[in-house]
Amino acid sequence: MALILLRASAFPNSERTSGTMALIITSPLRGWAAPLDSVPDPVFAERMMGDGVAIHPLDDIVCAPCDGEIVTLHESAHAVSLRSDEGVELLIHIGLETVALKGRGFTPLVTPGTRVLRGDPLIRFDLDAVALAAASLITPIVVTNSDGFTITRRIVDRAVGACEELMALVPVAPVQRRWSDDGTVVAQTVTLRLPHGIHARPAARLAECARAFEGDVHLVLGDKRGNARSPVALLALGTRLGDNVTIEARGNDAERALAATVALLETDMGEGASGAAPAPMAATLLEPGQIGGVIASPGLAMGPVVRIDRAAIAVQREGKGVEVEREALGKARASVAGHIAARAASGSTQVAAVMTAHLALLDDPGLASAADARIAEGASAGFAWRGAVHDQIDALRATGNAHLAERIDDLIDIERQVLGVLTGARADAEDAPPGAILVADDLLPSQLVTLAESRPAGLCLARGGPTSHVAILCAGMGLPALVAMGDALDAATPGVTLLLDAETGCATVAPCDTESVAFAARIATRNARRDAARASATDRCHTADGMRIELFANLGSVEDARAAAAQGAEGSGLVRSEFLFLGRDSAPSEDEQHAAYQGIADALPGLPVIVRLLDIGGDKPAAYLPFAVEENPALGQRGIRVGLAHPDLLDTQLRAILRVQPVGQCRIMLPMVASVGEIVAVRTIVDRLRGELGIAERVEIGVMVETPAAAITADLLAVQADFLSIGTNDLSQYVLAMDRGNPAVAAQVDPLHPAVLRMIAETCRRGNGAGRWVGVCGGLASDPLAVPILIGLGATELSVVPGFVAEAKAIVRALTLKQAQAHAHAALDCSSAGEVRALVRAFAETIR
C-alpha cells in the first residue's frame, strides 16, 4: 500500500506540523477502525510488518488510500501494496489466513505497475465467503517502511468511510548505519518450502531477521532482487513453493546474517500446517474439474448428484379480518411447534439441540408481537409472519457478526414451516435416493433432517458456514459435507458422479474412471479400518505394551448411552446434564432428573457414569435463572459457581444423582473449578444429602480441569477430588486468552497449541503424582490425531463422542507407551499449533 503527500488545498485533512507537511492516507474500506494491537496475529499486532491501523470491513471493495503505484499484488489477491512518490510503502492485507484461500473469493482489479488515484478500486472480495473461510476479516493497513515515517495521528475505535482520513504521517531523517564493507558478498541458494511463497507473514519475519544485523541482505529470484529489510520488496519477488531463491549478504556480519536468513528459509515458518484456519480448505491446488469448499463435516463420499431447490412460497398480502388471521397464525405456529417437538423427541442429540433452538425462535415474543401488529394493520397471517421474521433477519445481518448471521437460516426455516402450514405448500425437501450426493445453494435444518431419512452419501452447499446448524447436524450424522463452495458448484448437474473429499476440502465433478477407482479404494480402506476397529470394540483397551487406558464416551441422552454401549464404551466420562435444563421455562424436577440419569446408567450396566453438574452461564444461559448483565460472561457466573449461588438447584440435582441405583455407579463431576474450596463445599453438601437419603457408601467426586488455576494446582485439588478430567475446549480458550465463541479469534483456539499441551502435561504430572487418575473428556480426546499425544502426556482415561469409541480403542492398541511418550515430548517442544499438527499427521502414518 502506499501513501501520498497532499497539498492542504487538495485535501482538507492535510496539515503542517512544525513546518512539515503531513502525509495523509485514507481508509481503503468502509468499516470500524481498530488499533493494530487488536489484530489476532502477532505479525501485525507486534508490528513486525510495520505500524498502522486495522479495519473491520463492512464493504467488499478495497480502494486506493492515496495516489501512487501498485508495487505488489499477491497471486491470491488477498493483499496489495502501493508506493507513493515520496517513498511511503503501504500494505493492505484483507483478512487473516486468507492466503490459504488461493484466490477464492477475491477479484483483483489492478496489476503491479498500475498507476492509481485515491479511491480507485483495487480488489473486490466476497464478504460472506471470505468471512466464513478466514480466521478473521480484520484488515491491517500497514506502513511497511515505518522506519522512514512516523504516524502523528491515527483514527481508531470508531467507524470510518472509504476515502476518509485514517492516518497522518511525517517523514523522519534516515538513520545512517555504520558498518564496514570490503566488498565481499556471501551467498547461498535455498529451495522455498513456504506453501504460499513469501507472503506477508514470512516477509515480516525475514525483515525482522535482517534488521538484527548491520550488513545488507538481499533475496534474488531470477532477475528480481529484494532488500530483506523491506517486506514490500520481498513480496514483489513473487515467489512460490519450490522456487530456488538466492540469499546474498555483505558487511562485517554478513556470514551470520546469511546463516540466520537461510535457517528461516529452510523451514516452512509454521505455514505448512497452520491450525489457525476455522475450517480446512483444499490442501492442494485444485485440478480441473475440482471445486474447493470449507469442511463442515469430515469424511469421504461418492455418488450421483441430486440437486435440492428451495421453492418460493407465495402468500396473499391482504388479510380476511384481524381475528381470522390471528387465529390462523396461532394454529399454524402450534402445528409447527408440535412437529418440531416430535422431531426433537425422536431424533439424535444434535437434532434435538437444533429443534430446541427452533422452538425457542418460534415462541419468541418479539416475533409474535411484530406479526400481530402487521395483522392489526390488515395484513394476512402469512404476510405478517414473513415480515416479522425478515425484520429479525435484517437485524442479524446488521450486526456484521458472521456467527450470528449463520442463525439467519434458522429463522428462514421456521418462516417456511409456518408458511407451509398456512398455504398448504411443501416447506421441506423432497426425498432423495440412497447414496446420493445432495447439492444445493443452501439447505435448511428441517430439510436436512427430512432428507437424511433417505440416507444420502454426502452434502455440498454453495453457501452456508462451518458452524451453522446444518453443519452441526451433518457432523452428528457422520454425513461428509462441504459448504461455501460458491457458484462453481453449478457445474455439478443432476445425475453426474461427484467425489466428495471432506478431508482435503474439495469435490471432483464427473471424474474419469481412474479417479473414481482410486477414490473408491480410499473409501474402502477407511471403511475396512473402521470395521476392524468395531470388530474388537468390546475388548478392554490397552496400549500395545499393556498400559490400561479406559475408553469412555461423552453423553447427552439415553440414546447416546445406548450408542456408546454398542461401540464398546467402558463407561461415560461426561454426562452433560444441561441437556435437561436448557430450552425450557423452569428447571427439571428431582424425579425428572433421576429418571434421565437412571436411564443412562441402565444403558451402561455395571460401568462408571460420570455426571457433570449443571454447567450453564456464559454462552449457555437458562431463562429461569436470573443472570446479571456481565461485561465478560466467560469470566463470570459459570459452572460450579452457578450451583453454589443457587443451593436449591444444586441440592435437587445432587439428590437426583445420589438416588441412581446401584449407589456409586453415578459419580459426580464439578465444572469450571478454580479452587479447593469449591470441592470442599460440594462434598459437604453431598455428605449431608447422603445422610438424609440413608446412603452409607462414599460417592466419588471429581473435577473438570478447565481453568489454568485448576491445571497448575492439580496436586492440591487431588487431595479433595477422587479424579480429574480435562475439558480441553474451555481450557484452550482460557490458556490462550481467546474466546472460542468470538468469530474473530475462535479459529485460533487450537487445543493442540503447545501452551495448552503443556498445561495438560502439568495436570497429568501433578494429578498422577498425587495418586489420582487423570482423563480427558474435552473435544481433543475425539481427535484421532491427538489421542497418542494425550496418552503420552499421562492421561489414562479418554472420554470421546460415542461414534469414535471403537476407532479410539484401535488407535490406542497400535501404540506402545514409550512411543506415545516420545511423541508427546516432541509435541511439547513445538513452537506453534501448526507445527504440532504437522507432527501428529506424520506420526499417524507410522502407526497405521
Secondary structure, 3 states (H helix, E strand, C coil): CECEECCCCCCCCCCEECCEECEEEECCCCEEEEEHHHCCCHHHHCCCCCEEEEEEECCCEEECCCCEEEEEECCCCCEEEEECCCCCEEEEECCECHHHHCCCCEEECCCCCCEECCCCEEEEECHHHHHHHCCECCEEEEECCCCCEEEEEECCCEEECCCCEEEEEEECCCCCCCCCCCCCEEEEEEECCCCCCCCHHHHHHHHHHHHCCCCEEEEEECCEEEECCCHHHHHCCCCCCCCEEEEEEECCCHHHHHHHHHHHHCCCCCCCCCCCCCCCCCCCCCCCCEEECEEEECCEEEEEEEECCCCCCCCCCECCCHHHHHHHHHHHHHHHHHHHHHHHHHCCHHHHHHHHHHHHHHCCHHHHHHHHHHHHCCECHHHHHHHHHHHHHHHHHHCCCHHHHCCHHHHHHHHHHHHHHHHCCCCCCCCCCCCCEEEECCCCHHHHHHHHCCCCCEEEECCCCCCCHHHHHHHHHCCCEEECCCHHHHHCCCCCEEEEECCCCEEEECCCHHHHHHHHHHHHHHHHHHHHHHHCCCCCCECCCCCECEEEEEECCHHHHHHHHHCCCCCEEEEEHHHHCCCCCCCCCHHHHHHHHHHHHHHCCCCCEEEECCCCECCECCCCCCCCCCCCHHHCCCCHHHHHHCHHHHHHHHHHHHCCCCCCCEEEEECCCCCHHHHHHHHHHHHHHHHHHCCCCCCCEEEEECCHHHHHCHHHHHHHCCEEEECHHHHHHHHHCCCCCCCCCHHHCCCCCHHHHHHHHHHHHHHHHCCCEEEECCHHHHCCCCHHHHHHHCCCEEEECHHHHHHHHHHHHCCCHHHHHHHHHHHHCCCCHHHHHHHHHHHHHHCC
